[in-house]
Amino acid sequence: MNIQIFGTKKSFDTKKAQRYFKERRISFQFIDLKEKGMSKGELQSVANAVGGLDKLINPDAKDADTVALLQYLTADQKFEKVLDNQQVLCEPVVRNGKKATVGYQPDVWKGWE
């Protein structure tokens, strides 16, 4: 398995996801969205895996203005805005190759093992 966890250090769900994989001795790579963020290809791959970009957006994100703006943009504009403003993503985004989940979903991760 090639697990990547995208999130922030302060997110409780991201910490829970890291703990889930540590307890099972599954190695993972943690990417801090505040420091690095997802590349365009990674974001596109994750959006395809979870069923669209809208499933990645956190309606309760701190940047409420951006979240409100996203509903009025076209699909291409929305993708670019989310790529520039990754703090509107739900956390954690856990990726295993072509598969991905949004949020803390240990039931799905069990099927990856």
Beta strands, then each sheet from edge to edge (+ up, - down):
strand 1: 3-7
strand 2: 28-32
strand 3: 93-96
strand 4: 99-102
sheet 1: 2+ 1+ 3- 4+
end
